[in-house]
Amino acid sequence: MGKIVFSILLKVIFRMTSGNPRQFNCRDESARFQLLIFTFSCEDFLWKYYKKSPNIRNFRHIRYINSKGGDSMPKARKRKDTQFDNKIVKSVFLYGNPTKDKTDKIRAMQIAFTKLINQYIQKLIGSNEFTMQLVKADKKDSKIRAFEKVIRPKGVNAAYGQNAFDIALTQLSNRFDNIRIDMCKECESVFTKSKVLFAMSIDGKSRMDMIDSIKKISAAIKSKKDSSFYDDCAKQLAEMKDSEFNFAQHEFRVIYDMVSCEYKIPYVKRSQIPLDSRIMEIKPSEDIKAPYVISISNMLDVGGPKIVVPLNTSKHSLHKIQTRKMAGMVSISMDIQRCLKVDWSYQNCVSQPKTSKMIGVDTGISDAFHTSDNKAIGSMSPVIDFYKNVVETSFASLSDMRNKKRSIRHYLRRHKNLPEDVRRSLIQKMDKLEQMIQKAKVPYRKNRHYYEMLDHEIKSSIDEYIASIDHETLTVLEKLDIKEFNCSRKSNGKRSMFARGQLQKKLMETLNWKGYDFKEIEPAYTSQACPVCSYTDKTNRDNKRFKCQCCGYEADADYVGALNIRARADDKEILDVCEKYKYKHDEMQKHIKMVYHARNEKYKAEATEAM
């Protein structure tokens, strides 16, 4: 009976909403809101039959997970745009081998620090007074700092408590930000675009309170350009009727409840311990071989003796420490091999150069970089071929041995009445396989060689590209996001997204570090669009060969991609589309293709008139 009711209910909701309650075609807003409430109220009922019906997996909004228990649903997060950074932070690593007693103390500190973070997370979640501070990640707010003092456990050093609280606040702030971005995809409105209005909507503030807060923020900003966003928000709120505002808030609450269920409360399993100058000191060593010594105040023994550990590092890191201004804070962690790892950062200040020319760069495999000047640099093909033909084959033989051992073990469990000599022979064979698995070093050695080849090819390609440009050149790249390529394992292997991602990431880091400007653009259809007539179709490209099916233009496919990347950097029409639909990727691609289609129609009309 339950299955029949479930099937009917699901069909009714799907027919009325087309799989999305917000797409209900109804002019009566109250009816639309009642449908939203009806869908959400049925959620618990539908969830009981989740495993019994495969159809429910297609229903976007019935994905309920209790936020205080159970597992969260894994969601692919779209990475943020990488931009030129005037202050670049890098780190050097120092290593120490403390005694067993000191190791136990540091491990106990790490466990206690992680536990303290999770306690702070639960305390912040239990309080409804700091939604605004959590959404804005405002760690310096006086109210939230006072709250940390109140909830800090007795006997905990203030520095450790404040550092743990900052990590807890960051974890919860990231959760709110992910929810807000997902809500922008569902219902893009002034309440999801603005973090201030987002937090006030969660707290259920009135329209006048929101307008007053936005006006105060706008008045505090000196630049009109920066305050224009807040002025627009205040204008939209002022123009809303009370009924429209109430409906928008009801809709916000329903969608917020549904989206927030997909993100469980953060739980930190293991964390580094950040140490500032109040609880740590690093100084040059005396009368020992190690160049530095770190002294750490024991978190679990306030006022007790400090933990002193000698630190070693490489010559390269030692040179960086001696020539750079190091930060006053470090992070420490203890690994399984009883090695203390110290992460010490330093900063490099770079001024953003003024550029007078642009160059498009297509990142690929056959050509590591192909520029819009039709210059091919490097190739990742030998590296990828080595991984597929050598590394994967080597690990396959190791996997075969594991499978053989597993099959023998299962056979022994199923057949308990075997003769003693047969059983002993199989056990000996299983032991021999285990010894072979333990001694198998070749696959791991070949895998290390693959990473060395990859690093060498990336470095040589980047060095060659940077040598070919000057500081007045703006490098335009496509925004590669591995998580967007939702393909099969075989397809992803062919695209070699890891190698491409590493190559482009390292290129942007090197450009930024050496003071060269760069920019990322949306990559949709850059490899399919014709740079002459704008005809866009996947049949235009055949591996490395590009031939337009409309105008007949032929060129290297990577070169065409680089041309389109460069052109898109100052294409106002497409940039406006990308900005308008930045939270709705499918809509963005649809409208970009419409722009190309309109341009192609115009090209064909002009070509017909010319004839």
N, C-alpha and C positions, 0 to 999 in steps of 0.2 A: 504493500500500500504506500509506504514511504517513497519508494522509487517512482511510482506513478505520479504522486503529488509533486515530487521534485522535478520530474520531466516536464510536467505541464507548467509549473511555475517558471522554470528556466526558459521555456519557449515563449511564454508571455512576455517576460522581461526582455528577451532578445528581440522579439518583434516590435515591441514598443520603443526600444532604445537603440536598436542596431548594434548591440554589444557595448554601448556606452550611454549611461543615463543622461549625460550632459548633451547628447545629440538628439534628444527627444524633440520632435518637430511640433511644438505647441506654443501658441501665442500667449496662453494663460500662464503667467509666471507661478501662480500659486499651485497649479496642477503640476507644473514641472518640478517644483520643490517637493510636493507630496510624493512624486515618483522617486525622487532622490532618497527621501526618508524611507519609503517603502522598500527600495532596493537594499539600503543599509540595514534595515530591521530584519530582512530575510537572510542576512549574511550568516548568522550563527546556524540557521537551519540548513543552508546550502553547504556550509563547511562540513557538516557531519557526513555528507555524501560525496565529499571531495574525491576520495579514492575509488568510489564505486562508479563514478561517471567521468569518462575522459572528456566529455563536452565542456565541463566546467573549466577546464584548463584554458579555454579560449576566452573566458569572460574576464576582462581586465580587472574589474573592481572586486571580484570575489577572490581575494588572495589574502585571507585573514591569518595573521600570526599574532598571538598575544605578545604585546611589546614587553611584558615583564617576565615572560617565560617562553621556552621553546626556541627554535632556531630561526634566525632571520633569513629572508630570501636573498640569495646572492643577486646583486644588480650591477650591471656593467656601468661604470661611471664614465661619462665623457670628460676627458681631461681639459683643463683650462688652457686658454691661449698663453703661449710663451712670449714674453715681451722683453725688450732690452731693459736690463737692470743696472742701475748706476752703482749699486752696492752688492757685490758678489761675495758670497760666503763659501769658503772651502775649509776642509779639515785635514789635519794630520793625525795619525794614530800612534799612540805609544802603548807599549805592552810591558806588563810586569808579571812576575811569577812569585806571588806571596806564599808564605808558609801555610801549612794546613790549618793552623789555628786562625790566621788572618783570613784565609779563604772562607772558612766557615762563618766568620763574622760578616764578611762582605756579602756572602750569599744570603745570610739571615737578614741583613739590611735591605737587600734587593727584594726579598719576599715581603718584608714588612712595608716597604715603600709602595709596592704594587697593591698590597691590601689597602693601604691608606688611600690610594687613588680611587679604588672602587668604592670605599666608604664615602668619600667626598661626592662621587657621582650619584650615589643613592640619596645623599642628603640634599643635593641640588635638585634632583628630580622630585623629591618629596616636598620641596618648597615652591610655591607659585609666585614668589615675589621678585624673581630675578629672570623672568623670561626675556626682557629687553637686553639685559647684560649678556645672557647666553647667546641670543641670536646675533648680537653685534660683536661677540667675543671680547667684551670690555673688561679686561683683567684689572685695570687700574681704578675702577669705580669704587668710591669710598664705602658704599653700602655692602658691596660684595666682599670687600676686604675685611670689613667688620664682621661679616657673617662667618668668614673663614676662621677668625680668631675665636668666635663663640663655639664652633663645632670642632675645633682642633682637639684631638685626644690629649689627655694629660701625659706629661713626660716626653712629648714629641718636640724636637727642636723647631723653632719658628721657621728657619730657612727650609728644612725638609718639608714642613707642613705647607708653606707657601708654594714651593715648587710642585708638590703633589697636587695641590688645589688648582694650579695653573694648567696642568696636564688634564685634569678632570674637566675643567671648564672648556678646554679646547676640544676634547672628545665630544661633549654635548653640543658645542657650537657647530661642529662638523655635521652632526646628526640633523640639527635644525636646518642647516644650509642645504643638505641633500634633500630634505623634505620640501623645502621651499622651491628648489629647482624643479623637482618632480611636479609640484603643484603648478608651476608656470607652464608646464606642458599640458596639464589638464585644464586649467582655467587661468589663462594669463590675464591678470588684472592689476590694478594699482596696489592691491593688498598683497600680492605675491612679488611684485617687482621691487617694492620698497621694504627693506628689512625692518624699518621702524613700524610701518603699518602692519607688516606681517606679525611682529611681536604683539602689537596692540590688539590685533584681531584675535590672536590666541587668548589674550587676557580678557577679551570681551569689552574693550573700551568703547565709549560713545563716539559719534561722528565729530562732535565739537572738540572732544579731547584730542582726537587725531589731527584735526585742522590746527589746533593751537600748537601741538608738538611739532608739526611739520613747519609751521611758520617760524617758530623759535629757531629751528635748525637752519632754515633758509636765511634768517636775519643774521645768524652767527657766521655765515659764509661770506667772505668779502667779494669773491669773484662771481659775477653774474652768470658766467658760463657754468660754473659748478653748482650754482643754486637753482638753475633753470629746471632741473629734474624735480626738486622739491616744490617749486612754484607750480609746476604742472600737476603734481599730486594734490596740492592744496586746492587748486582750481577744480579738478575732477570731483573731489569730495564736496566742495561747496555747491557744485551744480547738481549733485545727487539729491533726489527726494528721499524722505524718510523711508518710504516703502521700498524704493530701489536699494537703499543702503541696508535695510533689514534683510531683504532677500539675498543680497550679495554676501552678507555676513553668515546667513544660514547656509548658503551654498559653500562658503569657505569652510565652515565648521565640519560639514559632512565630508567634503573631499579631504580636509586635513586629517580627520579621524581615519579615513580609509588609507591614505598614503602613509601616515605615521605608523600604521600597523605593520608596514613592510620593513621597518627599521627597529630592531630591538634596542633596548637600552645598552649603551656601550659597556663592555666588560674587558678590562685589560688583563691579559694572562701573564705578560712579562714586560717589564719596562726598564729602560736605562735610568740611572739615578743622576739627575743634573745637580752639579755641585758648584756653588759660587764661592767668592772669597771669604764668606763668613764661616764656611765649614770645610774649606779645602785650601791647600797651598802647594804649588809646584815650584820647586827651586832647583838650581844646579846642585849636583851631588858633590861630595867631598870624600876623597880617599877610597872610592869604589869605581868600578869599570863603567857602570850604568851612568848615562849623562845627566839624568834627572831623578828626583825623588818626590813623591806625592805624599802629603800628610792629610788624612781624612778623619773628621770628627765622627765618632760612632753614633749612629742614629739611635741605637738601642741602649746606649750607655752615656747619657748626657753628662758632661763634666769629667768623664773618664779619660783614660789615655788614648791618644790618637793612633790610628792605623797607618803605619809608615811602610811604603812599598817602593823599591827602586824601579825605574822605568827605562826601557830600551826603545830605540826606534831606528829607522833606516837613515843613511847619510842624507838622502834627499829630504826627508822630513826634518832632520836636524838643521839642515840649511834653511828651510822655511821658517822654523822657529826662531832662528838667530837673525833672520833678515826681515821678518814681518812683525807687525804689532798683533800679538795674540790676544784673544778674548779673555775676559776675567772669569769665564765659566767653562767648565768641562762636563762631559757626561761619562759615566763609568758603567761597566757591566762585566759580569763574570761568566765565562763560557764553561762548557763541560770539562774541558781539559785543564781546568784550574789556572786559566790565564786571565789576568785582569786587562781589559781593553779600555783605554782612555781616549776619548774623542775630543780633540782640542781644535777649535775653529779660529780662523783669521779672515779678515775682510779686505777686499780690493775695491777701491773707489775708481770708477771709470766714467768719464763724461760722454754723453751720447753725441756722436759726430753729426754734422750737417751733411746731408747727401744731395748730390746733383744728378745722379744716374741710378738706374735700376737694372738688376739682372735676375732673371728667373732661373731657378735651379730645380730640376726634377731628380728626386732621389730614387735610385733603383738598384737592380741586381746586376744585370749585364753591364750597365754603366753605373758606377757608384754615384757620380754626378753628371748630369747632362745640362749644360747651360743654354740660355736663350741666345747666346753667341755661337751656338752649334759647336761647342767644345765638349768632348767626352773625357771624363777624368776617372781613372781607376775602374775596377771591376770586382764585384763580390762573388761572381760565378765560381772561381776556383775554390773559395772558402766554403760555399754552400755545397758544391760537389764533394769536397772532402768530407763534410759532415754526413751527407747522405750515403756515400759509397764506402766510407771507412769507419766513422764513429758509430753510425746506426748498425752496421753489420757486426761490429765488435760487440756492442751491447746485446745484439740478438743472440749471439752464441752464449753469453752469460745468462740471458733469460732462458735459453733452452736447458741449461744445467739446473736452474732453479725449478723449472717445470718438471724435469725428470725426478728431482729430489722430492717434490711435492706429490707426484703420482705414486712413487714408491711408498711414501708415508701413508697416503690414503689407502693403498693396497694392503698394507700391513694392518691398518685399523679395520678394514672390512673382512679380512681373512685371518681370524685369530686361531684357526686350527691347522696352520701350516706346520710341516715338519721342522724340527729345530734347526737342522742344517740349512734349509732354505731360508728360514727367518734370519739366521745369523749372516748368511751370504748377502741378503738384501740390506741388512743394517750396515754391513761393512761397505757396501756399494754407496749407500746414502752418506756414510761418514766421509768416504773418499770424494764424493761430489761436493760436500760441504767444505772440505779442505781446498778443493780446486776453486770454489767460489770465493773463499776467503783470500786466496793467494792471487786471484785474478786482478792484476794491476794494469794490464794492457789497455782495456777499454777506458779506464779513467785517465791514463797517460795520453791516449789519443784525444780524449775529450778536452784535456788541458791544452793540447797542441792546437785544437780547433779554436779555442778562445784566444790563444796567442796569435794565430793567423788572422783572426777577426780584428783584434786590437791593432795589429800591424797594418792591415789594409785600411782600416778606418783612419788611423793617424796619417799614413802616407797620402791618402786621398784628400783629407782635410788640408794638410800642409800644401799640397799642390794647388788646391783651389784658392786658398788664402794668398798664396804667392802671385796669383793671376789677377787680384783685385787691389783697389786702394781704399782708403778710409772714406772716400766720397761715394762709394758704391753701396746701395741698399740691396741686400740679398733677400729675395722673395722666395719663400718655401711654402709647400702645401702642408696643411695641418694633418699630420699622420696620427691616427688614434687606433692602436691595435685592437682595442675592445669593440670598435665599430665593425670589424670584419668578422661577422658571425657566420663563418663558413665551416666546411668539414676540415678534419685534421689534414687530409691530403691537400686540399686547396690552400690552406694556410701554410702548409709546408712548401708548396710551390712558390707562394708569394714571399716566403721567408721574411715574415713581418718582424721577427725579432732582430734580424740583422739590419733591416731598413730602419727600424725604430732606433737602434743603438747608433747607427750612422748619423741620422739626422739630429738626434739628441746631442751627440758629441760635437757636431758641427755648430749648433746654436750656442753651446757652452763655450766653445773656442772663440767664435766670433764675438760673443759678449765679453769674454775675458781680455781679448786683444783690442777691444774698442771699435769693432766693426758693427754697423747697424744691420738689423734683419727684421723681417716681418713674415707672419704666417697668414695664409688665406685659406678659405674653404676649398677643398679639393674636388668637389662634385663636378664631374664631366670634363675635367681638364685633359683627360687622355682620350676623350671621345669627340670633343667639339673641334670642328674645322676652324683654323685661325683665319681663313679667307672668307668663307660664306656662312659660318656659324652653324652649319648643319651638324646635328648631334645624334649619333647612333653608335652602338657598340660594334657594328659591322665595319665601321671606319678603320678600326685598328685590328691588325693581325700580327700578334707578337711584337716584333720590332719594326714592322712595316705599317705605315699609315697611308691610306688612300681614301679620300673623301668620296662618298657615293653620290654626292650631288654635283660638285664642281670639278672633281677629278684631281684635286691637289694631292701631291705625293711628297712624303718626307720621312725621316726617321721618327718613330713614334715617341721616343723620349724627347726629341727636339721639339715636337709639336706640343708635348706636355709642358715643357719649359716656356714656350712662347705663350701658352694660355695662362700659365701661372704668373708670368710677368704682366700680361695684359689685365689680369683680374685685380692686381694690386691697386690700380687707379680707375677701375671700372665702377663708377658711382652707382649705376643702376643695380648691378649685382651685389655690391657692398650694402646697399640699402635693403635689399631682399634678405641678405644674410643677417643683418642687424634686426630686422623685423621678425624673422622666424628663427632666431638663434636658439630658442628652447624647443622648437618643433622641427626636428631634422628632416623628417619625411616631407613636410610642407615646404621647407627650404629647397630641397632637391627638386620638388615639383615646380616651384616658381622659377628656379634658375633655368630649368629646361624650357619653360614657357618663354623666358626672355630670349634664349637662343633660337627658339622656333620663330618668334616674331622677327628677329634679325635676319633669319634665313629667308623668310617670306619677303621681307623688304629687299634682300639681295636678289632674289629671283625676279621680283617685279622690275627692279632697275636693269637687270640683265635683259629682260624681255623688251623693255623700252629701247634699250641701246641697239637691239637687233632691228 
